[in-house]
Amino acid sequence: MVKSPTKPLILEEFLSLPETKPSSEYINGQIIQKPMPQGKHSILQGELVSNINSVAKPQRIALAFPELRCTFGGRSIVPDVAVFAWERILLDERGEVANVFKTYPDWTIEILSPDQSQTKVTGNILHCLKYGSRFGWLIDPDEHSVLVYPPKQQPELLQEEQEKLPVPDLVSGFQLTVGQLFGWLKL
């Protein structure tokens, strides 16, 4: 859903607006509201955050955040999962995780929702890679496929259950196959 303001909105004005549910993103001068997550999206997002953090957090390597607003390079986006290297996690004056992240994630993961524009989501992943992200995933629950975006390389489409999903070196201890990922959809 695109909200057209009466006059063009600049990023700073967008950031001063109240948050929406679901989140809105600022892309190329437009405010675009993300679709409301549904069942498959929610389970995949929750499992990814939990499983990545179970490997990366105890070793203080990285931390996965669900729905964290990241503002950089003229955009303000909300990846479904944003993974940050431990040393890049922004902290506030009390040494706690900051509320505002004005930087790119090291690994951005998007889960395609029904009726969501794959082009817009792909554009966000490419934007992250352009500004320094180490890796991107675009997960399509309906197709049981994952488009993997390594930086400065050709994207790779993975669909076979036994295929191991590549991850950034940052979390090399995290291993997952296409079959395991979509197996989370079964109870």
C-alpha positions as MATLAB code, in Angstrom:
seq = 'MVKSPTKPLILEEFLSLPETKPSSEYINGQIIQKPMPQGKHSILQGELVSNINSVAKPQRIALAFPELRCTFGGRSIVPDVAVFAWERILLDERGEVANVFKTYPDWTIEILSPDQSQTKVTGNILHCLKYGSRFGWLIDPDEHSVLVYPPKQQPELLQEEQEKLPVPDLVSGFQLTVGQLFGWLKL';
ca = [
       0.000    0.000    0.000;
       1.441    3.374   -1.005;
       0.423    6.510    0.864;
       0.860    9.581   -1.297;
       1.549   12.699    0.745;
       0.288   16.015   -0.610;
       3.873   17.220   -0.992;
       7.010   15.124   -1.303;
       8.192   13.904    2.074;
      11.861   13.864    3.004;
      13.379   11.079    5.084;
      13.630   13.177    8.262;
       9.909   14.018    8.045;
       9.068   10.338    7.568;
      11.117    9.395   10.626;
       9.201   11.914   12.741;
       5.856   10.264   11.903;
       4.312    7.767   14.333;
       5.081    4.111   13.643;
       2.412    2.123   11.837;
       1.331   -1.490   12.220;
       2.408   -3.165   10.112;
       5.504   -1.066    9.601;
       5.872    1.466    6.822;
       9.080    1.921    4.886;
      10.515    4.989    3.172;
      11.761    4.064   -0.301;
      12.591    6.520   -3.077;
      10.568    9.304   -1.468;
       7.480    7.137   -0.985;
       5.939    5.667    2.130;
       5.101    2.019    1.546;
       3.333    0.022    4.231;
       4.430   -3.589    4.545;
       1.669   -6.211    4.399;
       0.411   -7.730    7.629;
       2.425  -10.914    8.290;
       0.449  -14.127    7.993;
       0.999  -17.595    9.434;
       3.797  -18.939    7.219;
       5.647  -15.631    7.342;
       5.375  -15.445   11.125;
       6.570  -18.989   11.821;
       9.536  -18.667    9.444;
      10.520  -15.308   10.918;
      10.299  -16.549   14.499;
      12.238  -19.738   13.805;
      14.964  -17.912   11.890;
      15.501  -15.370   14.670;
      15.500  -18.076   17.340;
      17.788  -20.472   15.474;
      20.280  -17.834   14.310;
      20.461  -16.406   17.838;
      20.920  -19.866   19.383;
      24.148  -20.211   17.381;
      25.422  -16.619   17.262;
      24.357  -14.988   20.543;
      26.110  -17.266   23.080;
      29.407  -16.746   21.232;
      28.732  -12.996   20.938;
      29.209  -13.208   17.173;
      25.948  -11.689   15.960;
      22.359  -10.995   16.900;
      19.217  -11.437   14.789;
      16.438   -8.864   15.191;
      12.864   -9.273   13.902;
      11.313   -6.226   12.207;
      14.091   -3.763   13.115;
      13.959   -0.399   11.363;
      17.260    0.289    9.588;
      17.796    3.758    8.153;
      20.703    4.329    5.764;
      21.472    5.446    2.238;
      18.322    7.586    1.961;
      15.939    4.727    2.855;
      14.290    3.550    6.035;
      13.427   -0.129    5.753;
      12.250   -2.855    8.096;
      13.725   -6.229    7.089;
      11.836   -9.256    8.373;
      15.110  -10.369    9.997;
      18.145   -8.098   10.348;
      21.339   -9.757   11.573;
      24.114   -7.580   12.972;
      27.689   -8.544   13.780;
      28.142   -8.254   17.550;
      30.600   -5.369   17.281;
      28.160   -3.450   15.032;
      25.148   -3.644   17.364;
      24.334   -0.066   18.249;
      24.194    0.754   21.962;
      22.698    3.694   23.840;
      24.343    5.749   26.583;
      23.490    3.034   29.167;
      25.199    0.312   27.159;
      21.865   -1.223   26.149;
      20.739   -2.046   22.611;
      19.777    1.216   20.938;
      16.268    1.848   19.691;
      17.427    3.575   16.513;
      19.666    1.806   13.979;
      20.993    4.238   11.374;
      22.984    1.608    9.555;
      22.655   -1.461    7.337;
      22.338   -5.013    8.668;
      25.176   -7.437    7.982;
      22.626  -10.000    6.767;
      19.143   -9.065    5.621;
      16.390  -11.668    5.351;
      13.036  -10.983    3.728;
      10.070  -13.362    3.677;
       7.693  -12.767    0.799;
       4.083  -12.289    1.859;
       1.095  -12.966   -0.404;
       0.403   -9.929   -2.614;
       3.771   -8.371   -1.726;
       5.882   -6.975   -4.547;
       8.905   -9.194   -5.092;
      10.537   -6.287   -6.931;
      10.223   -3.969   -3.900;
      11.581   -6.601   -1.542;
      14.441   -7.429   -3.922;
      15.151   -3.700   -4.189;
      15.544   -3.504   -0.405;
      17.962   -6.451   -0.383;
      20.015   -4.894   -3.199;
      20.023   -1.562   -1.328;
      21.407   -3.317    1.757;
      24.130   -5.012   -0.302;
      25.046   -1.725   -1.980;
      25.638   -0.083    1.414;
      27.631   -2.898    3.042;
      25.457   -5.886    3.934;
      27.338   -9.163    3.606;
      24.396  -11.286    2.508;
      20.705  -11.297    1.640;
      17.965  -13.930    1.486;
      14.538  -13.672   -0.122;
      12.347  -16.511    1.098;
       9.218  -17.425   -0.862;
       7.018  -19.652    1.341;
       4.550  -20.424   -1.467;
       7.274  -21.626   -3.852;
       9.434  -23.212   -1.105;
      12.396  -21.382   -2.565;
      15.126  -19.065   -1.371;
      16.931  -16.503   -3.507;
      20.372  -16.022   -1.987;
      22.162  -12.731   -2.618;
      25.888  -12.839   -1.891;
      27.559   -9.439   -2.322;
      29.008   -8.733   -5.768;
      27.946  -12.159   -7.053;
      25.132  -13.643   -9.079;
      22.053  -14.474   -6.947;
      21.342  -18.164   -6.539;
      17.903  -19.818   -6.458;
      17.675  -22.778   -4.075;
      14.630  -25.076   -4.165;
      15.826  -28.628   -3.543;
      15.204  -29.909   -0.002;
      18.754  -31.192    0.491;
      20.421  -27.942   -0.642;
      22.357  -26.236    2.130;
      21.554  -22.534    2.395;
      24.694  -20.382    2.195;
      25.160  -17.971    5.086;
      27.608  -15.137    5.665;
      30.960  -16.101    7.225;
      29.814  -14.135   10.240;
      27.499  -17.011   11.266;
      29.232  -19.953    9.625;
      28.121  -22.191   12.515;
      24.484  -21.732   11.483;
      23.517  -24.498    9.089;
      20.161  -24.983    7.422;
      18.851  -26.778    4.365;
      15.920  -25.733    2.213;
      14.002  -28.756    3.570;
      14.685  -27.811    7.193;
      13.617  -24.212    6.587;
      10.276  -25.135    5.062;
       9.881  -28.055    7.464;
       9.196  -25.423   10.130;
       5.856  -24.834    8.388;
       4.646  -28.297    9.453;
       3.552  -28.873   13.023;
];
